[in-house]
Amino acid sequence: MIFIQRREVMAVKKVSAKLDPKTSESLGADAYEWLIAAITSFRIPTNSQISENKLAAELGVSRTPVREALKRLETEGIVKRGEAGRFTVAMLTAKDVDEAMDLLILCDTYMFQRAAKYIDNAGAQILKESAVSMSQSAAKGDRDGWIAHDKIFHETIMRAANNEMIAEVSRVTRQRIQRFWARSVSGARDLVTCSEEHTEIAQGIIGKDMNAIKKSVEDHLGHLRGNMHEIVASMAPFFGTQG
């Protein structure tokens, strides 16, 4: 069985409840990262309600950055808003996984092929370097480093493709999946394989090989789909995940 690995919840410094405009954004980012760590470590269990007042008091901030963080998590599908506007922790279902993968196959195939048409030499170099860096991070078991280089890889492609609306859909969908996969035992084990798949994608884009791009996208996302189904199935007995 595959379980999400536990990680320590990051400490957040106590700060003034009166937010300065220059620090409001960073406080919202801190609250967001704290919540992500707490949710992925199951300190805040799946399907449990999140009290804005209690969380704000715990973090030593006003409700404003907490609410901003929760709204951001809602757009990513990590939390959901229920009765009376209260937030609860959401969990991916098998149906969520299939819908996300189907959407990513459509978006990524289009965007990657479009990027192949317009990427310049500088973009191609960044793409190659980020793929190499992902492989190096995978070899060292550096999950955070791998995620950072993966973000550079995909953002480079999105810039070259130059369609921000589709890029945002792809970005949010990928992040929702990656939050669970990248912190799982399965994700850690598959970093090397995924790095190899990203190298193939980069080669297809740089070589402007549309058929190779389509195949590499389908292979990579098919691999990710299988891993995510294993993760969802393994968590179901503990968190009541429905298919």
C-alpha positions as a Markdown table, in Angstrom:
| # | Residue | x | y | z |
|---|---|---|---|---|
| 1 | Met | 0.0 | 0.0 | 0.0 |
| 2 | Ile | 1.1 | 3.6 | -0.7 |
| 3 | Phe | 0.8 | 6.2 | 2.0 |
| 4 | Ile | 1.4 | 10.0 | 2.0 |
| 5 | Gln | 4.6 | 10.5 | 3.9 |
| 6 | Arg | 4.4 | 12.6 | 7.0 |
| 7 | Arg | 6.4 | 15.8 | 7.3 |
| 8 | Glu | 6.7 | 18.2 | 10.2 |
| 9 | Val | 4.4 | 21.2 | 10.0 |
| 10 | Met | 6.4 | 24.3 | 9.5 |
| 11 | Ala | 6.5 | 26.8 | 12.3 |
| 12 | Val | 5.0 | 30.2 | 11.7 |
| 13 | Lys | 6.2 | 33.1 | 13.7 |
| 14 | Lys | 3.7 | 35.0 | 15.8 |
| 15 | Val | 3.2 | 38.3 | 14.1 |
| 16 | Ser | 1.0 | 41.4 | 14.7 |
| 17 | Ala | -2.7 | 41.0 | 13.8 |
| 18 | Lys | -2.5 | 44.5 | 12.2 |
| 19 | Leu | -1.3 | 43.8 | 8.7 |
| 20 | Asp | 0.9 | 46.2 | 7.0 |
| 21 | Pro | 0.2 | 46.5 | 3.2 |
| 22 | Lys | 3.8 | 45.5 | 2.5 |
| 23 | Thr | 3.6 | 42.3 | 4.6 |
| 24 | Ser | 0.0 | 41.2 | 3.9 |
| 25 | Glu | 1.0 | 39.2 | 0.8 |
| 26 | Ser | 3.8 | 37.4 | 2.7 |
| 27 | Leu | 1.6 | 36.6 | 5.6 |
| 28 | Gly | -1.0 | 35.1 | 3.2 |
| 29 | Ala | 1.8 | 33.0 | 1.7 |
| 30 | Asp | 3.0 | 31.8 | 5.1 |
| 31 | Ala | -0.6 | 30.8 | 6.0 |
| 32 | Tyr | -0.9 | 29.0 | 2.7 |
| 33 | Glu | 2.3 | 27.0 | 3.2 |
| 34 | Trp | 1.4 | 26.2 | 6.9 |
| 35 | Leu | -2.0 | 24.8 | 5.7 |
| 36 | Ile | -0.4 | 22.8 | 2.9 |
| 37 | Ala | 2.1 | 21.2 | 5.3 |
| 38 | Ala | -0.7 | 20.6 | 7.9 |
| 39 | Ile | -3.0 | 19.0 | 5.3 |
| 40 | Thr | -0.4 | 16.8 | 3.6 |
| 41 | Ser | 0.9 | 15.6 | 7.0 |
| 42 | Phe | -2.8 | 15.0 | 8.1 |
| 43 | Arg | -2.4 | 17.2 | 11.1 |
| 44 | Ile | -5.6 | 18.6 | 9.7 |
| 45 | Pro | -7.5 | 15.5 | 8.7 |
| 46 | Thr | -9.5 | 15.0 | 5.5 |
| 47 | Asn | -13.1 | 16.1 | 5.7 |
| 48 | Ser | -12.4 | 18.2 | 8.9 |
| 49 | Gln | -13.6 | 21.7 | 9.1 |
| 50 | Ile | -11.1 | 24.6 | 9.3 |
| 51 | Ser | -12.0 | 27.4 | 11.7 |
| 52 | Glu | -10.7 | 30.7 | 10.4 |
| 53 | Asn | -10.8 | 32.2 | 13.8 |
| 54 | Lys | -8.9 | 29.4 | 15.5 |
| 55 | Leu | -6.3 | 29.2 | 12.8 |
| 56 | Ala | -5.7 | 32.9 | 12.8 |
| 57 | Ala | -5.2 | 32.8 | 16.6 |
| 58 | Glu | -2.8 | 29.8 | 16.3 |
| 59 | Leu | -0.7 | 31.6 | 13.7 |
| 60 | Gly | -0.9 | 35.0 | 15.4 |
| 61 | Val | -2.4 | 36.8 | 12.4 |
| 62 | Ser | -5.7 | 38.3 | 11.5 |
| 63 | Arg | -8.3 | 36.4 | 9.5 |
| 64 | Thr | -7.4 | 38.2 | 6.3 |
| 65 | Pro | -4.2 | 36.2 | 5.4 |
| 66 | Val | -6.0 | 33.0 | 6.6 |
| 67 | Arg | -9.0 | 33.7 | 4.3 |
| 68 | Glu | -6.7 | 34.5 | 1.4 |
| 69 | Ala | -4.8 | 31.2 | 1.9 |
| 70 | Leu | -8.1 | 29.2 | 2.1 |
| 71 | Lys | -9.4 | 30.8 | -1.1 |
| 72 | Arg | -6.2 | 29.9 | -2.9 |
| 73 | Leu | -6.5 | 26.3 | -1.6 |
| 74 | Glu | -10.1 | 26.2 | -2.7 |
| 75 | Thr | -9.1 | 27.1 | -6.3 |
| 76 | Glu | -6.6 | 24.3 | -6.2 |
| 77 | Gly | -9.1 | 21.8 | -4.9 |
| 78 | Ile | -7.3 | 21.2 | -1.7 |
| 79 | Val | -10.2 | 22.5 | 0.4 |
| 80 | Lys | -13.9 | 22.9 | -0.3 |
| 81 | Arg | -16.5 | 25.4 | 0.9 |
| 82 | Gly | -19.6 | 23.9 | 2.4 |
| 83 | Glu | -22.5 | 25.2 | 4.4 |
| 84 | Ala | -22.4 | 28.7 | 5.7 |
| 85 | Gly | -19.2 | 29.2 | 3.8 |
| 86 | Arg | -17.1 | 27.0 | 6.1 |
| 87 | Phe | -14.0 | 25.3 | 4.6 |
| 88 | Thr | -13.3 | 21.6 | 4.9 |
| 89 | Val | -10.3 | 19.6 | 3.7 |
| 90 | Ala | -11.0 | 17.9 | 0.4 |
| 91 | Met | -9.5 | 14.6 | -0.8 |
| 92 | Leu | -9.0 | 13.5 | -4.4 |
| 93 | Thr | -11.2 | 10.7 | -5.6 |
| 94 | Ala | -10.6 | 8.3 | -8.4 |
| 95 | Lys | -13.0 | 10.3 | -10.5 |
| 96 | Asp | -11.1 | 13.5 | -9.7 |
| 97 | Val | -7.8 | 11.8 | -10.8 |
| 98 | Asp | -9.3 | 10.7 | -14.1 |
| 99 | Glu | -10.9 | 14.1 | -14.8 |
| 100 | Ala | -7.6 | 15.9 | -14.0 |
| 101 | Met | -5.5 | 13.5 | -16.2 |
| 102 | Asp | -7.9 | 13.8 | -19.1 |
| 103 | Leu | -7.8 | 17.6 | -18.9 |
| 104 | Leu | -4.0 | 17.7 | -18.6 |
| 105 | Ile | -3.6 | 15.4 | -21.6 |
| 106 | Leu | -5.6 | 17.9 | -23.7 |
| 107 | Cys | -4.0 | 21.0 | -22.3 |
| 108 | Asp | -0.4 | 19.7 | -22.3 |
| 109 | Thr | -0.5 | 18.2 | -25.7 |
| 110 | Tyr | -1.8 | 21.5 | -27.2 |
| 111 | Met | 0.5 | 23.7 | -25.2 |
| 112 | Phe | 3.7 | 21.6 | -25.6 |
| 113 | Gln | 3.1 | 21.4 | -29.4 |
| 114 | Arg | 2.5 | 25.1 | -29.5 |
| 115 | Ala | 5.6 | 25.8 | -27.5 |
| 116 | Ala | 7.6 | 23.7 | -30.0 |
| 117 | Lys | 6.6 | 26.1 | -32.7 |
| 118 | Tyr | 7.6 | 29.3 | -30.9 |
| 119 | Ile | 10.3 | 28.4 | -28.3 |
| 120 | Asp | 13.5 | 30.4 | -28.8 |
| 121 | Asn | 17.1 | 29.3 | -28.2 |
| 122 | Ala | 17.1 | 30.8 | -24.7 |
| 123 | Gly | 13.9 | 29.0 | -23.8 |
| 124 | Ala | 15.2 | 25.7 | -25.2 |
| 125 | Gln | 18.4 | 26.0 | -23.1 |
| 126 | Ile | 16.3 | 26.6 | -19.9 |
| 127 | Leu | 14.2 | 23.6 | -20.8 |
| 128 | Lys | 17.3 | 21.4 | -21.2 |
| 129 | Glu | 18.9 | 22.7 | -18.0 |
| 130 | Ser | 15.8 | 22.2 | -15.9 |
| 131 | Ala | 15.4 | 18.6 | -17.2 |
| 132 | Val | 19.0 | 17.9 | -16.2 |
| 133 | Ser | 18.5 | 19.5 | -12.8 |
| 134 | Met | 15.3 | 17.4 | -12.3 |
| 135 | Ser | 17.4 | 14.3 | -13.0 |
| 136 | Gln | 20.1 | 15.4 | -10.5 |
| 137 | Ser | 17.5 | 16.2 | -7.8 |
| 138 | Ala | 15.9 | 12.8 | -8.4 |
| 139 | Ala | 19.2 | 11.0 | -8.0 |
| 140 | Lys | 19.8 | 12.7 | -4.7 |
| 141 | Gly | 16.3 | 12.2 | -3.5 |
| 142 | Asp | 15.8 | 15.9 | -3.3 |
| 143 | Arg | 12.0 | 16.2 | -3.6 |
| 144 | Asp | 11.7 | 19.9 | -3.0 |
| 145 | Gly | 14.5 | 20.6 | -5.5 |
| 146 | Trp | 12.8 | 18.4 | -8.1 |
| 147 | Ile | 9.5 | 20.2 | -7.6 |
| 148 | Ala | 11.2 | 23.6 | -8.0 |
| 149 | His | 12.9 | 22.5 | -11.3 |
| 150 | Asp | 9.7 | 20.9 | -12.5 |
| 151 | Lys | 7.9 | 24.3 | -12.0 |
| 152 | Ile | 10.6 | 26.0 | -14.1 |
| 153 | Phe | 10.3 | 23.4 | -16.8 |
| 154 | His | 6.5 | 23.8 | -17.2 |
| 155 | Glu | 6.6 | 27.6 | -16.8 |
| 156 | Thr | 9.2 | 27.8 | -19.6 |
| 157 | Ile | 6.9 | 25.8 | -21.9 |
| 158 | Met | 3.9 | 27.9 | -20.9 |
| 159 | Arg | 5.7 | 31.1 | -21.7 |
| 160 | Ala | 6.7 | 29.8 | -25.1 |
| 161 | Ala | 3.2 | 28.6 | -25.9 |
| 162 | Asn | 1.9 | 32.1 | -24.9 |
| 163 | Asn | -1.7 | 31.2 | -24.0 |
| 164 | Glu | -2.2 | 32.3 | -20.4 |
| 165 | Met | -5.8 | 31.1 | -20.1 |
| 166 | Ile | -4.9 | 27.5 | -20.9 |
| 167 | Ala | -1.7 | 27.8 | -19.0 |
| 168 | Glu | -3.6 | 28.7 | -15.8 |
| 169 | Val | -6.0 | 25.8 | -16.1 |
| 170 | Ser | -3.0 | 23.5 | -16.6 |
| 171 | Arg | -1.1 | 25.0 | -13.7 |
| 172 | Val | -3.8 | 24.7 | -11.2 |
| 173 | Thr | -4.8 | 21.2 | -12.2 |
| 174 | Arg | -1.2 | 20.0 | -12.1 |
| 175 | Gln | -0.6 | 21.6 | -8.7 |
| 176 | Arg | -3.7 | 19.9 | -7.2 |
| 177 | Ile | -2.4 | 16.5 | -8.2 |
| 178 | Gln | 1.3 | 17.2 | -7.4 |
| 179 | Arg | 0.5 | 18.2 | -3.8 |
| 180 | Phe | -0.4 | 14.6 | -3.1 |
| 181 | Trp | 1.8 | 12.7 | -5.5 |
| 182 | Ala | 5.1 | 14.5 | -4.9 |
| 183 | Arg | 4.8 | 13.9 | -1.1 |
| 184 | Ser | 3.9 | 10.2 | -1.4 |
| 185 | Val | 6.1 | 7.2 | -1.2 |
| 186 | Ser | 5.1 | 6.5 | -4.8 |
| 187 | Gly | 6.1 | 10.0 | -5.9 |
| 188 | Ala | 9.5 | 9.8 | -4.2 |
| 189 | Arg | 10.2 | 6.4 | -5.8 |
| 190 | Asp | 9.2 | 7.6 | -9.3 |
| 191 | Leu | 11.1 | 10.8 | -9.4 |
| 192 | Val | 13.8 | 9.2 | -11.6 |
| 193 | Thr | 11.3 | 7.8 | -14.1 |
| 194 | Cys | 9.4 | 11.1 | -14.2 |
| 195 | Ser | 12.7 | 12.9 | -14.9 |
| 196 | Glu | 13.4 | 10.7 | -17.8 |
| 197 | Glu | 9.9 | 11.3 | -19.1 |
| 198 | His | 10.5 | 15.1 | -18.8 |
| 199 | Thr | 13.7 | 14.7 | -20.8 |
| 200 | Glu | 11.8 | 13.0 | -23.6 |
| 201 | Ile | 9.2 | 15.8 | -23.6 |
| 202 | Ala | 12.0 | 18.4 | -23.8 |
| 203 | Gln | 13.7 | 16.6 | -26.7 |
| 204 | Gly | 10.4 | 16.5 | -28.5 |
| 205 | Ile | 9.7 | 20.2 | -28.0 |
| 206 | Ile | 13.2 | 21.3 | -29.0 |
| 207 | Gly | 13.2 | 19.0 | -32.0 |
| 208 | Lys | 9.7 | 20.2 | -33.0 |
| 209 | Asp | 8.6 | 16.6 | -33.2 |
| 210 | Met | 4.8 | 16.8 | -32.8 |
| 211 | Asn | 4.2 | 13.1 | -32.7 |
| 212 | Ala | 6.9 | 12.5 | -30.1 |
| 213 | Ile | 5.4 | 15.3 | -28.0 |
| 214 | Lys | 2.0 | 13.7 | -28.1 |
| 215 | Lys | 3.3 | 10.3 | -27.2 |
| 216 | Ser | 5.6 | 11.5 | -24.4 |
| 217 | Val | 2.7 | 13.5 | -22.8 |
| 218 | Glu | 0.4 | 10.5 | -22.9 |
| 219 | Asp | 3.0 | 8.2 | -21.5 |
| 220 | His | 3.9 | 10.5 | -18.7 |
| 221 | Leu | 0.4 | 11.4 | -17.7 |
| 222 | Gly | -0.7 | 7.7 | -18.0 |
| 223 | His | 2.1 | 6.8 | -15.6 |
| 224 | Leu | 1.0 | 9.6 | -13.2 |
| 225 | Arg | -2.6 | 8.5 | -13.5 |
| 226 | Gly | -1.7 | 5.0 | -12.4 |
| 227 | Asn | 0.3 | 6.3 | -9.4 |
| 228 | Met | -2.5 | 8.6 | -8.3 |
| 229 | His | -5.1 | 5.8 | -8.4 |
| 230 | Glu | -2.8 | 3.7 | -6.1 |
| 231 | Ile | -2.5 | 6.6 | -3.7 |
| 232 | Val | -6.3 | 7.3 | -3.6 |
| 233 | Ala | -7.0 | 3.6 | -3.2 |
| 234 | Ser | -4.5 | 3.2 | -0.3 |
| 235 | Met | -5.9 | 6.2 | 1.5 |
| 236 | Ala | -9.6 | 5.2 | 1.2 |
| 237 | Pro | -9.8 | 2.9 | 4.2 |
| 238 | Phe | -8.3 | 5.6 | 6.5 |
| 239 | Phe | -10.0 | 8.7 | 5.2 |
| 240 | Gly | -13.2 | 7.5 | 3.6 |
| 241 | Thr | -12.2 | 8.5 | 0.0 |
| 242 | Gln | -14.9 | 7.5 | -2.4 |
| 243 | Gly | -14.2 | 6.5 | -6.0 |
